[in-house]
Amino acid sequence: MGGTRARNPVRAFIGSFTSAGGRGILAADVDPRTGALTVTGSTDAVADPSYLALAGSTLYAVSETEAGAAAALDVSGAAPRPLGAPVSVRGAGPTHLAVAAGHVLTANYGSGSVTALPVAADGSLGPAADIVRHEGSGPVADRQAGPRAHQVLPAPGGRWVAAVDLGTDSVWIHALDAATGALRPHGETALRPGTGPRHLAFHPAGGHAYVLNELEPTLTVCRWDADAGVLEPLDEVPVLPEGAAAPSYPSAVVVAPDGRFVWVAVRGADLLAVLALDPDGGRAALVETVPCGGRWPRDLALDPSGRRLYAANERSGDVTWFDLDPETGVPSRAGSVEAPAATCVVLG
């Protein structure tokens, strides 16, 4: 059904691998009382939309294919509606995207690069304005033979964007020219070799960041200097208790709006980890782990209130939601909805 519809205060959008039986991008209403998701529509207009980003009534998706593309969709109706055809990112296998300074940025895993695509007035995407390719490698031969950009996002302060590269064991800091889309490399923060950083999340106060490593189940706590554009590693802490299932591959990290907790998803062990932060966010400690509600949790999202956590479980084909204990941060499973080959969930 088309047309504009009344919207709940919060909606959810789920990405999935169409090449593995997923339905593409699903839209869902969120029950404000229970957090339950009710799917209202879907589109398979984008191949393998493995990661999503929401900006108002426009949803952006990567197409994680060898050709590599990004797409814009209007989500004011029951089902997402494409705003034009997907646009080439001129890079292979984009795995993440974010909106910054009038552009959509994509992290292209296959080619180890970051692309800037301009956003038009109607939310649609224009041709790539610039591409920057990372350089380097790591000691894990089958995963780190070259750069593998896995995530890109705007950093607090508004001057920089951070790109997490699994292949180079580092986080790259770039400047983005809002007028032209030009990307200028500014610096590179080296992390412990072989850890394979995948994603990071910033503390709400803006002074710290938490880099989740995929090749070792650890979290690297960093200080962020927004003026200088410098990320400084402070500590590395485990996200699994001793004796947890191996091999395990951490995938997603989110921070509580009040800065008290960090939640991490770990594939293989199929757990959600809770880490407590000290008052300034400079120290983290593992508190508890709980089952993810399915298998192979690829992504996590908090609802805007910070009271619930959603996990996209790729191999069990569901999105599971959890109530969060306000004192301990420990999640309690509250329900799930079917979503074959789920890869990502965003709320807004």
C-alpha positions in Angstrom: 0.0 0.0 0.0 1.3 3.4 -0.9 0.6 6.9 0.5 1.6 8.6 3.7 0.5 7.1 7.0 0.3 8.1 10.6 3.6 7.1 12.3 4.4 5.9 15.7 7.0 8.0 17.6 9.5 5.3 16.8 9.9 2.9 13.8 12.5 0.3 13.0 14.1 -0.7 9.8 15.9 -4.0 9.3 18.5 -4.8 6.6 19.1 -8.4 5.4 21.1 -10.3 2.8 18.9 -10.9 -0.2 21.5 -13.4 -1.5 20.8 -15.5 1.6 17.0 -15.4 1.5 16.5 -12.1 3.2 13.6 -9.8 2.1 15.9 -6.8 1.6 14.8 -3.9 3.8 11.9 -4.3 6.2 10.0 -1.5 8.0 8.3 -2.1 11.3 6.2 -0.2 13.8 7.5 -0.2 17.4 5.1 -0.6 20.3 5.9 2.2 22.6 4.9 0.2 25.7 6.6 -3.1 25.0 9.1 -2.4 22.3 7.6 -5.1 20.1 8.2 -4.9 16.4 5.4 -5.4 13.8 6.6 -5.5 10.2 4.5 -3.2 7.9 6.3 -3.7 4.6 9.5 -4.4 2.8 11.4 -3.8 -0.5 14.0 -5.9 -2.3 15.0 -3.1 -4.6 18.5 -3.0 -3.0 20.7 -6.1 -3.3 22.2 -7.2 0.1 21.4 -4.1 2.1 23.6 -5.1 5.0 23.8 -1.7 6.7 21.3 1.1 7.1 21.3 4.8 8.3 18.3 6.9 9.0 18.0 10.6 8.5 14.5 11.9 9.1 12.1 10.2 6.6 15.0 9.1 4.4 16.8 5.8 4.9 20.2 5.0 3.3 21.4 1.5 2.6 24.6 0.0 1.3 24.5 -2.7 -1.3 27.2 -5.1 -0.1 28.1 -6.5 -3.5 31.3 -6.7 -5.5 30.1 -3.8 -7.6 29.3 -1.7 -4.5 26.5 0.8 -4.3 24.4 2.9 -1.9 20.7 3.7 -2.1 18.3 6.2 -0.7 14.7 5.3 0.3 11.7 7.3 1.4 10.3 5.6 4.6 7.3 7.9 5.2 5.0 5.1 4.1 4.3 1.6 5.2 7.1 0.2 3.0 10.4 1.8 2.0 10.3 3.4 -1.5 13.5 3.9 -3.5 14.5 7.4 -4.4 16.1 6.6 -7.7 18.4 3.7 -8.6 21.3 2.7 -6.3 24.5 4.8 -6.9 27.9 3.3 -7.4 30.3 3.9 -4.5 33.2 3.1 -6.8 34.4 0.5 -4.3 33.8 -3.1 -3.5 31.7 -4.6 -0.7 30.5 -1.6 1.2 29.7 -2.7 4.8 28.7 0.5 6.6 27.5 4.0 5.9 26.7 7.2 7.8 25.4 10.7 7.1 27.7 13.6 7.6 27.8 17.2 6.4 25.4 16.8 3.5 26.9 13.6 2.3 26.5 9.8 2.8 29.9 8.2 3.6 30.4 4.5 2.9 33.1 2.1 4.2 34.1 -0.2 1.4 35.5 -3.4 2.9 36.5 -5.1 -0.3 38.6 -2.2 -1.6 39.7 -0.7 1.8 38.3 2.7 0.9 35.8 5.4 2.0 33.5 7.1 -0.4 31.6 10.4 -0.1 28.2 10.7 -2.0 26.4 14.1 -2.0 22.8 14.2 -0.7 20.3 16.1 -2.9 17.5 18.3 -1.5 15.0 15.4 -1.9 17.3 13.0 0.0 18.5 11.1 -3.1 22.2 10.4 -3.8 24.4 11.9 -6.4 27.5 10.4 -8.0 30.6 9.9 -5.8 32.3 13.1 -5.0 35.5 11.6 -3.6 37.2 8.3 -2.6 40.1 7.8 -0.2 41.8 4.4 0.0 43.6 3.3 3.1 47.0 1.7 3.0 48.6 -1.1 5.1 48.0 -4.7 6.3 48.1 -6.8 9.4 49.5 -10.1 10.6 46.4 -12.3 10.1 47.1 -13.4 6.6 43.6 -14.5 5.5 41.8 -11.3 6.9 44.5 -8.6 6.8 46.3 -8.9 3.5 45.3 -5.3 2.7 43.1 -2.5 4.0 39.5 -3.5 4.9 37.5 -0.4 5.8 34.6 -1.7 8.0 32.9 1.4 9.4 32.8 5.2 8.9 31.0 7.7 11.1 31.2 11.4 12.0 33.2 12.1 15.1 32.1 14.4 18.0 33.0 18.0 17.3 31.9 18.0 13.7 35.3 18.5 12.1 36.3 14.9 11.4 35.1 11.5 10.3 36.5 8.2 11.7 37.0 5.1 9.6 37.7 1.8 11.3 39.9 -0.5 9.2 40.0 -4.2 10.1 42.9 -4.9 7.7 45.3 -2.2 8.9 44.6 -2.6 12.6 43.8 1.1 12.8 41.3 3.9 12.9 41.8 6.5 10.2 40.7 10.1 10.8 39.6 12.1 7.7 38.4 15.7 7.1 35.3 16.0 5.0 34.7 19.2 3.0 31.0 19.9 3.2 30.9 22.0 0.1 32.7 19.6 -2.3 32.7 16.2 -0.6 36.5 16.0 -0.7 38.0 13.7 1.8 41.4 14.5 3.3 43.4 12.0 5.4 44.3 13.6 8.7 45.8 10.8 10.8 45.9 7.2 11.7 45.6 5.6 15.1 47.4 2.2 15.3 45.9 -0.5 17.5 47.4 -3.7 18.7 48.4 -5.8 15.6 46.0 -8.7 14.8 43.1 -7.4 16.8 41.1 -6.5 13.6 39.1 -3.5 14.7 35.5 -3.6 13.2 33.3 -0.8 14.7 33.6 2.0 17.2 31.1 4.0 19.3 31.7 7.4 21.0 30.8 8.3 24.5 27.9 10.7 24.7 30.1 13.3 26.3 32.4 13.1 23.3 35.7 12.6 25.0 36.1 8.9 24.6 35.5 6.1 22.0 35.3 2.4 22.3 36.7 0.3 19.4 35.4 -3.2 19.1 37.9 -5.7 17.7 36.6 -8.6 15.6 39.7 -10.9 15.4 40.1 -10.9 19.1 37.2 -10.5 21.5 38.3 -7.2 23.1 37.3 -3.6 23.3 39.9 -0.8 23.0 39.1 2.3 25.1 40.4 5.5 23.5 40.5 9.2 24.3 39.1 11.5 21.6 40.5 15.0 21.1 37.9 16.7 18.9 40.0 19.8 18.4 43.2 18.0 17.2 41.4 15.1 15.6 43.4 12.6 17.5 42.3 9.2 18.9 44.6 7.8 21.6 44.3 4.2 22.9 44.1 4.0 26.7 43.3 0.3 27.5 42.1 -2.9 26.0 39.5 -5.0 27.9 37.9 -8.5 27.2 34.3 -8.7 26.1 34.0 -12.4 27.0 34.6 -14.2 30.2 37.4 -16.9 30.4 36.2 -20.1 28.9 33.6 -18.6 26.5 33.0 -20.4 23.2 35.7 -20.0 20.6 36.2 -18.9 17.9 34.1 -15.8 18.5 33.8 -12.7 16.4 32.6 -9.4 18.0 30.4 -7.5 15.6 28.6 -4.4 17.1 29.0 -1.9 19.9 26.6 0.7 21.3 26.9 3.1 24.3 24.1 4.1 26.7 22.7 7.6 26.3 23.8 8.4 29.9 27.3 7.0 29.3 27.1 4.3 32.0 27.2 1.2 29.9 28.6 -0.3 26.7 26.8 -3.3 25.0 28.6 -5.6 22.6 27.4 -8.4 20.3 29.6 -11.4 19.8 29.1 -14.0 17.1 30.1 -17.6 17.6 29.6 -17.3 21.4 26.2 -15.8 20.4 26.2 -13.5 23.4 25.6 -9.9 24.4 28.2 -8.5 26.7 27.6 -5.7 29.2 30.5 -3.4 30.2 30.3 -0.8 32.9 32.0 2.6 32.3 33.5 4.8 35.0 32.0 8.3 35.4 34.2 10.0 32.8 34.1 7.1 30.4 37.8 6.4 30.4 37.6 2.9 31.9 35.4 -0.1 31.0 34.9 -3.4 32.8 33.0 -6.6 31.8 29.9 -7.0 34.0 27.8 -9.8 32.5 27.0 -11.8 29.3 23.6 -13.1 28.2 22.4 -15.1 25.2 21.6 -13.0 22.1 18.3 -14.7 21.6 19.3 -16.3 18.4 22.4 -17.1 16.3 25.2 -14.9 14.9 24.2 -11.4 16.2 25.5 -9.1 13.5 24.2 -5.7 14.7 22.8 -4.0 17.8 20.6 -0.9 18.3 19.2 1.0 21.2 15.8 2.6 21.2 15.9 6.4 21.6 15.1 6.1 25.3 18.0 3.8 26.0 15.6 1.4 27.7 15.7 -1.4 25.2 18.3 -3.2 23.0 17.6 -4.8 19.7 19.8 -7.6 18.2 19.8 -8.6 14.5 20.6 -12.3 14.5 21.7 -13.2 11.0 21.8 -17.0 11.1 18.6 -17.6 13.1 16.8 -15.0 11.0 15.3 -12.7 13.6 15.5 -9.4 15.5 15.3 -10.0 19.2 14.6 -7.2 21.7 15.6 -6.9 25.3 14.6 -4.8 28.3 17.6 -3.2 30.0 17.9 -3.2 33.8 18.4 0.5 34.6 20.7 -0.2 37.5 22.9 -3.0 36.0 22.5 -2.6 32.3 21.8 -6.4 32.0 19.4 -7.2 29.1 16.4 -9.5 29.6 14.9 -11.0 26.5 11.4 -9.6 25.8 10.5 -10.9 22.3 11.5 -11.3 18.7 10.3 -11.0 15.1 11.2 -13.1 12.1 13.7 -11.4 9.7 15.5 -13.9 7.5 19.3 -13.2 7.1 19.0 -10.1 9.3 22.1 -7.9 9.2 21.2 -4.6 10.7 18.5 -2.8 12.7 18.0 1.0 13.1 15.4 2.9 15.1 14.2 6.4 14.8 
